[in-house]
Amino acid sequence: MNTEPVTLTRILKVSPHEEKTLRRLEFDPGLNTERIDISYRFTPGNVVDMGLMINDRINGWSGGARKTITLSENFASPGYQRTSIVNGKWHVLLGLHKIRRLCEVVVEITLYPKFPRWLKGDTHVHSVHSDGSLTVNELIARARQMEFDFLCFSDHNTISQNHEIAGINASLCLIPGMELTSERGHANLLGVTRPVVNFLPHFTEDDIAGRIAEARRNGARIGINHPFCHYCPWQNRFADHDWLEIWNGPWDGQTGNEDAFNYWHHQLCQGEKISAVAGSDFHKEKGLRWPYMWVRAISRERQDILSALVAGRSYMQSDDQTQLHRFCIGEAGPGDTTSGGILHVKLRTHKDNSVLLYTDNTVIVVPNRYGDVNQEIDVQDAAFALLRINRGPVAQLLTNPIYRG
């Protein structure tokens, strides 16, 4: 897969009699572009303004204020609107404001392609828009400090936070959502600004099922949060969800993470394919070790990140000392299905950690020699394999399974 940017060059030659007119230079970014940079230059002594049109709609106009603009779903230069890079007719607009002599305008359009990469982030945080202690901007600053690539906003039964993030340019992907919160359990509805029209009431299982169905129709992804939490467990059927939050907050808290892991593993052994996630459920700083996600997505765009979560192309951890270099069968990683049978595990972790390989028929203790693990393991008799790293009984890292079939 090509990961290098491609630059398209368009040249326009104009004369003074074309002054005060607008010219368009067409290009098509294709289906696999994540970001576009557009720069232009022209013969000195003239004045040429610039704007952008996408499928016959004006996206923005910078006039002569800047010679380079950037556009992506997460960031747009001033004067332009953030957008995913859609296929179709794109036009660089050139306003020939003052053409005093023969003028050559050179426009360079650089297309940055999508390609698989590992992205770090959190699927579950709360702001002051519900019961969190930090503002949206403070949460973004915290995420940057932690070198996150994405952040999912999941305030309880409200969407006001989503309207705020809609106006923020950020170096990380800000994913809108809400946590549907009831006495029967909590569910994240992620990826759209308004997943449901009315948040309340949802007091019965049918009420909750109806809200989840509505959110899915509106394009949201559905996650069941902390299903075995001691305080607010999921009391509904496990149905119509995209993933299960098996790691909520610190592993040694009261959120029933071990019970959630055991339930998940049992379902996998029954032949179910259920993607698992971790969420910090962050409300305020407590000096705790919060879990976070690594997701293998083809871009930093919200739908690509959410699709990777749905597919289970991910792993979760809280131990920054652990570095997972390889967990694969051939080219297949977490969330993939392969016919291969030799699993390669390569990682660096604390020398006292236990490295455990779970399948549908056994748990294998992988030798950990002074913190370095580099093993090939025969799993051809297994239906799946997933990795868990523990410090005592407390999980430090968990992968989604690699399936065999």
C-alpha positions as CSV (number, residue, x, y, z in Angstrom):
1,M,0.0,0.0,0.0
2,N,1.3,3.4,-1.0
3,T,1.8,5.6,2.1
4,E,3.7,8.5,0.4
5,P,1.9,11.7,-0.4
6,V,1.1,12.5,-4.0
7,T,1.4,16.1,-5.4
8,L,-0.8,17.3,-8.2
9,T,0.3,20.4,-10.1
10,R,-2.0,22.7,-11.9
11,I,-0.7,25.7,-13.9
12,L,-2.9,28.6,-15.0
13,K,-1.6,31.4,-17.3
14,V,-3.7,34.6,-17.4
15,S,-3.4,38.1,-18.9
16,P,-4.4,41.5,-17.6
17,H,-7.7,41.5,-19.5
18,E,-8.8,38.6,-17.2
19,E,-8.6,40.7,-14.1
20,K,-11.6,40.7,-11.8
21,T,-12.7,37.2,-12.9
22,L,-12.8,33.9,-11.1
23,R,-11.1,30.8,-12.4
24,R,-11.4,27.2,-11.3
25,L,-8.8,24.4,-11.3
26,E,-10.4,21.0,-10.9
27,F,-9.0,17.9,-9.2
28,D,-10.3,14.7,-7.7
29,P,-8.7,13.5,-4.4
30,G,-10.0,10.0,-4.9
31,L,-11.4,7.6,-2.3
32,N,-8.3,7.0,-0.1
33,T,-7.2,10.5,0.9
34,E,-7.0,11.6,4.6
35,R,-5.6,15.1,4.3
36,I,-5.0,17.7,1.6
37,D,-2.5,20.6,1.5
38,I,-3.0,23.2,-1.1
39,S,-0.3,25.9,-1.9
40,Y,0.0,28.4,-4.6
41,R,2.4,31.0,-6.0
42,F,2.1,33.5,-8.9
43,T,4.2,36.0,-10.8
44,P,5.1,39.0,-8.6
45,G,3.3,42.2,-9.3
46,N,-0.1,40.6,-9.4
47,V,-2.7,39.7,-6.7
48,V,-4.5,36.4,-6.8
49,D,-6.9,35.2,-4.1
50,M,-7.7,31.6,-3.2
51,G,-10.7,29.6,-2.2
52,L,-12.0,26.0,-2.4
53,M,-15.2,24.4,-3.7
54,I,-16.2,20.8,-3.1
55,N,-18.9,19.3,-5.2
56,D,-20.4,22.7,-6.2
57,R,-20.4,24.0,-2.6
58,I,-18.0,26.6,-1.3
59,N,-15.9,25.2,1.6
60,G,-13.9,28.3,2.3
61,W,-12.1,31.4,1.1
62,S,-8.8,32.8,2.4
63,G,-8.3,35.5,-0.3
64,G,-4.7,36.5,-0.3
65,A,-4.3,36.0,3.5
66,R,-2.3,32.7,3.2
67,K,-0.4,30.8,0.5
68,T,-1.0,27.3,1.9
69,I,-4.1,25.7,3.4
70,T,-4.7,22.3,5.1
71,L,-7.9,20.4,5.1
72,S,-9.0,17.2,6.9
73,E,-11.8,15.9,9.0
74,N,-10.0,17.0,12.2
75,F,-8.3,20.3,11.1
76,A,-8.9,23.1,8.6
77,S,-6.9,26.3,8.1
78,P,-8.7,29.5,9.1
79,G,-11.4,30.4,6.6
80,Y,-12.2,26.8,5.7
81,Q,-14.4,24.1,7.1
82,R,-13.2,20.7,8.4
83,T,-14.4,17.8,6.3
84,S,-13.5,14.2,5.5
85,I,-12.0,14.0,2.0
86,V,-14.8,12.9,-0.2
87,N,-14.7,11.7,-3.8
88,G,-16.0,14.0,-6.5
89,K,-15.3,17.4,-8.1
90,W,-13.0,19.6,-6.2
91,H,-12.0,23.1,-7.4
92,V,-9.3,25.4,-6.3
93,L,-10.8,28.8,-6.8
94,L,-8.5,31.6,-8.0
95,G,-9.8,35.2,-7.8
96,L,-7.8,37.3,-10.2
97,H,-7.9,40.4,-8.1
98,K,-5.1,42.4,-9.8
99,I,-3.4,41.2,-12.9
100,R,-1.0,43.9,-14.0
101,R,1.1,41.7,-16.3
102,L,1.2,38.2,-17.8
103,C,0.7,36.0,-14.7
104,E,1.5,32.3,-14.2
105,V,-0.3,30.7,-11.2
106,V,1.1,27.4,-10.0
107,V,-1.1,25.4,-7.6
108,E,0.3,22.3,-5.8
109,I,-2.2,19.9,-4.3
110,T,-0.7,17.3,-2.0
111,L,-2.8,14.3,-1.2
112,Y,-2.0,12.3,1.9
113,P,-3.3,8.8,1.6
114,K,-5.0,6.6,4.2
115,F,-2.9,3.7,5.4
116,P,-3.0,1.4,8.5
117,R,-1.3,2.7,11.6
118,W,-1.6,2.3,15.3
119,L,-3.5,5.1,17.1
120,K,-3.8,5.7,20.8
121,G,-6.8,7.0,22.6
122,D,-9.7,6.8,25.0
123,T,-13.2,5.6,24.3
124,H,-14.9,6.9,27.5
125,V,-14.4,10.4,29.1
126,H,-16.7,12.9,30.9
127,S,-16.5,16.6,30.9
128,V,-18.2,19.5,32.8
129,H,-21.1,19.0,30.4
130,S,-22.1,16.2,32.8
131,D,-20.4,15.1,36.0
132,G,-16.7,15.5,34.9
133,S,-14.4,18.1,36.5
134,L,-12.5,19.2,33.4
135,T,-13.7,21.3,30.5
136,V,-13.6,20.0,26.9
137,N,-10.4,22.1,26.2
138,E,-8.8,20.7,29.4
139,L,-9.6,17.2,28.4
140,I,-8.0,17.8,25.0
141,A,-4.9,19.3,26.6
142,R,-4.7,16.2,28.9
143,A,-5.1,13.9,25.9
144,R,-2.3,15.7,24.0
145,Q,-0.1,15.4,27.1
146,M,-0.7,11.6,27.0
147,E,0.1,11.6,23.2
148,F,-3.4,10.4,22.3
149,D,-4.6,10.4,18.7
150,F,-8.3,10.3,19.5
151,L,-10.8,11.0,22.3
152,C,-14.4,9.9,22.6
153,F,-16.8,12.2,24.5
154,S,-19.4,10.3,26.4
155,D,-21.2,12.7,28.8
156,H,-24.3,11.3,30.5
157,N,-27.6,11.8,28.6
158,T,-26.5,15.0,27.0
159,I,-25.0,16.2,23.7
160,S,-24.0,19.8,24.5
161,Q,-20.3,18.7,24.6
162,N,-20.6,17.5,20.9
163,H,-21.7,21.0,19.8
164,E,-18.6,22.4,21.5
165,I,-16.1,20.0,20.0
166,A,-17.7,20.6,16.5
167,G,-16.0,24.0,16.5
168,I,-12.6,22.9,17.6
169,N,-9.6,22.3,15.3
170,A,-7.4,19.7,17.0
171,S,-4.4,17.6,16.2
172,L,-6.3,14.6,17.5
173,C,-9.7,13.1,16.4
174,L,-12.5,14.3,18.6
175,I,-15.3,11.8,18.4
176,P,-18.8,12.9,19.5
177,G,-21.1,10.7,21.5
178,M,-23.1,10.3,24.7
179,E,-23.4,7.7,27.5
180,L,-27.0,6.5,27.6
181,T,-27.4,6.3,31.4
182,S,-30.2,4.5,33.2
183,E,-30.8,2.4,36.3
184,R,-30.6,-0.6,34.0
185,G,-27.0,0.1,32.8
186,H,-25.0,2.4,30.7
187,A,-24.2,2.3,26.9
188,N,-22.0,4.5,24.8
189,L,-23.5,5.9,21.6
190,L,-20.5,7.2,19.6
191,G,-19.8,8.8,16.3
192,V,-22.7,11.2,15.8
193,T,-23.6,14.5,17.4
194,R,-27.2,13.6,18.3
195,P,-27.6,9.8,18.4
196,V,-31.1,10.0,19.8
197,V,-33.8,12.8,19.9
198,N,-34.9,12.3,23.5
199,F,-32.5,10.9,26.1
200,L,-35.2,10.2,28.6
201,P,-37.2,8.2,29.6
202,H,-35.4,4.8,29.3
203,F,-36.5,3.0,32.4
204,T,-37.4,-0.4,30.9
205,E,-35.4,-2.8,28.8
206,D,-37.7,-2.0,25.8
207,D,-37.1,1.7,26.3
208,I,-33.3,1.1,26.2
209,A,-33.5,-1.2,23.2
210,G,-35.5,1.5,21.4
211,R,-33.0,4.2,22.1
212,I,-30.1,1.9,21.0
213,A,-32.0,1.0,17.8
214,E,-32.7,4.7,17.1
215,A,-29.0,5.6,17.7
216,R,-27.9,2.9,15.3
217,R,-30.3,4.2,12.6
218,N,-28.7,7.6,13.1
219,G,-25.2,6.1,12.4
220,A,-23.9,5.7,16.0
221,R,-21.7,2.8,17.2
222,I,-22.9,1.1,20.3
223,G,-20.8,-0.1,23.3
224,I,-22.0,-1.7,26.5
225,N,-20.1,0.0,29.4
226,H,-18.8,-1.7,32.6
227,P,-21.4,-4.6,32.3
228,F,-20.6,-6.1,35.6
229,C,-19.9,-3.0,37.6
230,H,-20.9,-3.3,41.3
231,Y,-22.8,0.0,41.2
232,C,-24.5,0.1,37.7
233,P,-24.3,-3.3,35.9
234,W,-25.9,-4.0,32.6
235,Q,-29.3,-5.5,33.3
236,N,-30.5,-5.9,29.8
237,R,-29.9,-8.5,27.1
238,F,-26.4,-8.4,25.5
239,A,-27.8,-7.6,22.0
240,D,-27.2,-5.1,19.2
241,H,-23.9,-3.8,20.4
242,D,-20.7,-3.3,18.5
243,W,-18.3,-3.9,21.4
244,L,-18.1,-4.7,25.1
245,E,-16.2,-2.5,27.6
246,I,-14.5,-5.2,29.6
247,W,-11.9,-2.8,31.1
248,N,-13.4,0.2,32.8
249,G,-11.2,2.5,34.9
250,P,-8.5,0.9,37.1
251,W,-8.6,-2.9,37.0
252,D,-8.6,-3.1,40.8
253,G,-11.6,-0.8,41.2
254,Q,-15.2,-1.7,41.8
255,T,-16.2,-2.0,38.1
256,G,-16.1,-5.8,37.8
257,N,-13.5,-5.9,35.1
258,E,-12.4,-9.5,35.9
259,D,-16.0,-10.7,35.7
260,A,-16.4,-8.9,32.4
261,F,-13.2,-10.5,31.0
262,N,-14.4,-14.0,32.1
263,Y,-17.8,-13.4,30.5
264,W,-16.1,-12.2,27.3
265,H,-13.7,-15.1,27.2
266,H,-16.6,-17.6,27.7
267,Q,-18.5,-16.0,24.8
268,L,-15.5,-16.3,22.6
269,C,-15.2,-20.0,23.6
270,Q,-18.8,-20.4,22.5
271,G,-17.9,-19.2,19.0
272,E,-19.1,-15.6,19.4
273,K,-17.0,-12.8,17.9
274,I,-17.2,-9.9,20.3
275,S,-14.8,-6.9,20.2
276,A,-13.6,-5.7,23.6
277,V,-12.5,-2.2,24.5
278,A,-11.1,-0.3,27.5
279,G,-12.4,3.1,28.7
280,S,-10.9,5.2,31.4
281,D,-14.4,6.5,32.4
282,F,-12.4,9.6,33.4
283,H,-14.2,12.1,35.6
284,K,-11.3,13.8,37.5
285,E,-7.7,13.2,38.3
286,K,-7.3,10.7,41.2
287,G,-3.6,9.7,40.7
288,L,-4.8,6.3,39.2
289,R,-3.5,4.3,36.2
290,W,-6.2,4.6,33.6
291,P,-6.5,2.2,30.7
292,Y,-6.3,3.4,27.1
293,M,-6.7,1.9,23.6
294,W,-4.4,1.1,20.7
295,V,-6.4,0.9,17.5
296,R,-5.1,-0.1,14.0
297,A,-7.1,2.2,11.8
298,I,-6.5,3.4,8.2
299,S,-6.8,7.1,9.2
300,R,-7.4,9.5,12.0
301,E,-11.0,10.0,10.9
302,R,-13.7,9.1,13.3
303,Q,-15.5,6.5,11.2
304,D,-12.2,4.7,10.4
305,I,-11.3,4.6,14.1
306,L,-14.8,3.4,15.1
307,S,-14.7,0.8,12.4
308,A,-11.4,-0.5,13.8
309,L,-12.9,-0.7,17.3
310,V,-15.9,-2.6,15.9
311,A,-13.6,-5.1,14.1
312,G,-11.5,-5.6,17.2
313,R,-8.3,-4.4,15.4
314,S,-7.1,-3.2,18.8
315,Y,-5.6,-3.8,22.2
316,M,-5.8,-2.1,25.5
317,Q,-3.3,-1.4,28.3
318,S,-2.5,0.7,31.3
319,D,1.1,-0.2,31.9
320,D,3.3,2.2,29.9
321,Q,6.3,0.0,30.6
322,T,4.9,-2.7,28.3
323,Q,5.6,-2.4,24.6
324,L,3.9,-4.9,22.3
325,H,5.9,-5.2,19.2
326,R,4.2,-8.2,17.5
327,F,1.1,-10.3,18.1
328,C,0.3,-11.9,14.8
329,I,-0.2,-15.0,12.8
330,G,1.5,-14.2,9.6
331,E,0.1,-10.8,8.6
332,A,-3.1,-11.3,10.7
333,G,-3.3,-9.3,13.9
334,P,-6.0,-8.7,16.5
335,G,-9.5,-8.7,14.9
336,D,-8.3,-10.6,11.8
337,T,-9.1,-14.2,10.8
338,T,-6.4,-16.4,9.3
339,S,-5.9,-20.1,8.4
340,G,-2.3,-19.9,9.8
341,G,-1.3,-21.7,12.9
342,I,2.0,-20.2,14.2
343,L,1.6,-17.2,16.5
344,H,4.4,-14.8,16.9
345,V,4.6,-12.9,20.2
346,K,7.2,-10.2,20.7
347,L,7.1,-7.7,23.5
348,R,9.0,-5.9,26.3
349,T,7.4,-5.8,29.8
350,H,8.3,-5.8,33.4
351,K,10.2,-8.9,34.4
352,D,7.7,-9.7,37.2
353,N,4.7,-9.6,34.8
354,S,2.9,-12.8,33.7
355,V,2.4,-13.2,30.0
356,L,-0.6,-15.4,29.3
357,L,-2.0,-16.7,26.0
358,Y,-5.8,-17.5,26.1
359,T,-7.4,-19.8,23.5
360,D,-10.7,-21.6,23.5
361,N,-9.1,-24.7,25.1
362,T,-6.2,-23.6,27.2
363,V,-4.2,-20.9,28.9
364,I,-0.5,-20.9,28.0
365,V,2.0,-19.3,30.2
366,V,4.5,-17.6,27.9
367,P,8.1,-17.5,29.3
368,N,9.1,-14.0,30.4
369,R,12.9,-13.9,30.6
370,Y,13.9,-10.7,32.3
371,G,11.2,-8.7,30.5
372,D,11.9,-9.8,27.0
373,V,9.4,-12.1,25.2
374,N,10.0,-13.4,21.6
375,Q,8.2,-16.6,21.0
376,E,6.5,-18.6,18.2
377,I,3.6,-20.7,19.5
378,D,1.6,-23.4,17.7
379,V,-2.1,-22.5,17.9
380,Q,-3.4,-24.5,15.0
381,D,-5.8,-26.4,17.3
382,A,-7.3,-23.2,18.6
383,A,-10.3,-21.2,17.3
384,F,-8.8,-18.0,18.6
385,A,-5.8,-16.6,20.6
386,L,-5.6,-13.5,22.7
387,L,-2.9,-12.1,24.9
388,R,-3.1,-11.0,28.5
389,I,-0.3,-9.5,30.6
390,N,-0.8,-9.4,34.4
391,R,1.0,-7.9,37.4
392,G,-0.3,-10.4,40.0
393,P,-4.1,-10.5,39.3
394,V,-4.3,-7.1,37.7
395,A,-4.3,-6.8,33.9
396,Q,-1.7,-4.6,32.4
397,L,-2.5,-5.3,28.7
398,L,-5.2,-7.2,26.8
399,T,-5.5,-7.8,23.1
400,N,-8.6,-8.7,21.1
401,P,-8.4,-12.2,19.6
402,I,-6.8,-13.3,16.3
403,Y,-9.4,-15.7,14.9
404,R,-8.6,-18.9,13.0
405,G,-10.8,-20.3,10.3
